[in-house]
């Protein structure tokens, strides 16, 4: 199991930027917010966060990191951390310059869950609107059960960060505190390249860089897990 020390918190005295770089509800006004997620322009340094490419990931003691890989292209599509019986999956996407995409994505996730026989509630949360879903699963006895999951979303300047909480953190607020802090302290490094909205931003293993620029990846099915590589440090 990987053990990481607590990441250094970003400074809170940044000057606000104009809404031209992102949606009005995004991270464009750093001084109006007490927590992230953050754009790389809002933090003075990476500190002890892990460099995963488009995402700088804060660590917590006892936290295990897994990188999810798309099988055909070998592209790292998501980072998943687990701690104390709970897990948080993180993915970063490109977004339009002038508006966020979380409202649309949230509606699409809700529709997908219902079509698969689950149920979903759209609720207020610490990062704005979120979804509490009950995903249908098959038990060992052959019966249909339900697995809870919380879908978090945050519209940043030209990027969107999605988190999925599973395990105890999906239903017990006290158990979600630490992983919510990981989501809040994450930093997105989008880059300045033109990108198609919803294009998945590439990640890589800690301390490594992709050998070549991967082809654009579409948004992954939010209810499907990919192959995983466990990073042990």
Order of alpha helices (4+ residues) and beta strands (2+ residues): beta-beta-beta-beta-beta-beta-alpha-beta-beta-beta-beta-alpha-beta-beta
